[in-house]
């Protein structure tokens, strides 16, 4: 099962990389097109995620601004602040 990460900033990008390193396919969603483009090119914009680490799992991360049908197959996990919107997560990753 794929994991969906909503927001790929300083929390979401490391989370997406960690899921990918654990063998999960990841659908990473953001509204900032620059982050999507950087991610697709294997360029990290987060200091804690080196380019090499991102590039090693790039084939497992699908970055998009419009998750559409692919999102329906993913388990959502939000990295967004609770002040902006509620977080969605599930501790049952292996189901």
Number of C-alpha atoms within 10 A of each C-alpha: 12 21 22 27 29 23 22 25 16 14 16 20 24 19 19 29 24 16 20 22 16 10 12 18 22 28 24 29 23 19 13 13 13 11 22 20 13 13 23 18 13 19 18 20 17 14 8 12 15 14 16 12 17 24 18 13 21 20 13 19 24 18 23 21 15 12 17 9 8 13 19 11 13 17 18 20 20 21 21 18 11 10 7 7 9 11 14 14 15 8 7 7 11 5 5
